[in-house]
Amino acid sequence: MCWVPGGGFVSGSGNADLYGPEYLVTEDVVLVTFNYRVGLLGFLNFSDPSLDVPGNAGLKDQIMALKWIQENIANFGGDPHNVTIFGESAGGASVHLLILSPLAKGLFHKAIMQSGVATAGWSRGQATLPILKNVLSVQATEKQYLEILQQMSFDDIIQLQMKIPNALQPSFFRPFGPVIENVPSNTAFLTKEPLEIMRAGTYNQVPIIMGYTSREGMVVNYFNDHFYNYVADRVPVDFELEIPFIWNVPKGSSLSMKLAEEIKSFYFGSEKPSQKNRNRYYQLQGDSHFTWPLHFTLSHFIDSHSSTIYIYRMSVDTELNLMKKVSEEPGPGVCHADDLGYLFMNPATLPPPEHSTEMKTVKRFIKLWANFARTGNPNSKVTDSLISVLWKPVEKDRVHFLEIGENLTVGVNPDEDRIAFWWKLFRFAQRK
């Protein structure tokens, strides 16, 4: 099992102090984690082909790691013919992109995408040239800018990166992130839009698990000071910025303002957004950043995918929900990245007592994930006291899902009303 760490394509590490292997190795799997370049070092891109900086260097690092596994993992007791890639947030989006990239063909055999897909606005980057023009005090060509960067120390590059606004919103391409490479070549990671690739079915057809937490949007409390330049006291001030970039709706247009009003009305009704109803804001942020893009992606996979797809939603809320603690939100729901504490050991949480809800959930997570990694089916072959339900794969007209709460339950069409609202909004936007 190969873990792709998250971090918004600007930070993060696969090191064992964050992603300790102690839980997963009890399932007799070989766990690989790795680091890849992020920020300017990982996602610098220029349009001049002679510079050989088309972008996606960080994603090509991931390809290198997967190739290393193919060549070396047998020496560590692993099977190069049974590799599962899995990741959360930017790691989940990376897994999605690896599914779509021709460079990754044959390098993995199953995939798990946790709270991240390539169709989310935060999982795409911008052209670097306009950004550098804004933050550097010189006007130059791409070649000259590259030479300036090459002469900088690592610390200077990080300081420069910190000056670049990095808002996290559905309608905004990130300054650092995956891009479509303009010059097709044998080394290009991505030369077409993710939607185009999914619609054509020309991607790596492997069994997939996709899922999200019940209140992803709580993470805005953590990122508010770092990324969010369109909120005041954790209250939205511009609902046009919640419109997904893939809808191609010009900001300030009558359509954009109409959609913004629909979004505000759906989530807040006649109430004014405030601290008192901030849970609605979290729900909106979770839906626009994570839940809707996942369901939108799923709809395209269903039409072109030849293997099985399993969907989950996580709602178990215990002392292992570390990100919720960091975000300082006592309200209901499970925050973005709270699933990590059930898959990996970390220094911020002690191993839970053997018969606690925490440990029971840890064992469920690692059993489901390891079953899937071994066979492509998360269900146990024999009756299991931990997994007492049958997790069905998605069907064309029925989105079966597993609810990972204090107990495991199954259902159909999670968050149906909210997803239906976003579909209605999307279709309205496309008609115009």
Sequence and secondary structure as in RCSB ss.txt:
>XXXX:A:sequence
MCWVPGGGFVSGSGNADLYGPEYLVTEDVVLVTFNYRVGLLGFLNFSDPSLDVPGNAGLKDQIMALKWIQENIAN
FGGDPHNVTIFGESAGGASVHLLILSPLAKGLFHKAIMQSGVATAGWSRGQATLPILKNVLSVQATEKQYLEILQ
QMSFDDIIQLQMKIPNALQPSFFRPFGPVIENVPSNTAFLTKEPLEIMRAGTYNQVPIIMGYTSREGMVVNYFND
HFYNYVADRVPVDFELEIPFIWNVPKGSSLSMKLAEEIKSFYFGSEKPSQKNRNRYYQLQGDSHFTWPLHFTLSH
FIDSHSSTIYIYRMSVDTELNLMKKVSEEPGPGVCHADDLGYLFMNPATLPPPEHSTEMKTVKRFIKLWANFART
GNPNSKVTDSLISVLWKPVEKDRVHFLEIGENLTVGVNPDEDRIAFWWKLFRFAQRK
>XXXX:A:secstr
 EEE  STTTS    TTTSB TTGGGGT   EE     HHHHH   S GGG   S HHHHHHHHHHHHHHHHGGG
GT  TTS EEEEETHHHHHHHHHHH GGGTTS SEEEEES  TTSGGG B  HHHHHHHHSSS   HHHHHHHHH
TS HHHHHHHHHTS     TT  BSSS    SS  TT S  S HHHHHHHT S    EEEEEETTGGGGHHHHTT
TT  SEETTEES GGGGS GGG   TTSHHHHHHHHHHHHHHHTTS   GGGHHHHHHHHHIIIIIHHHHHHHHH
HHHH  S EEEEEE   STT HHHHHTT  SSS  TTGGGGGTSB TTS    TTSHHHHHHHHHHHHHHHHHHH
S  S SS  SS  S     BTTB EEEEESSSEEEEESTTHHHHHHHHHHHHHHHH 
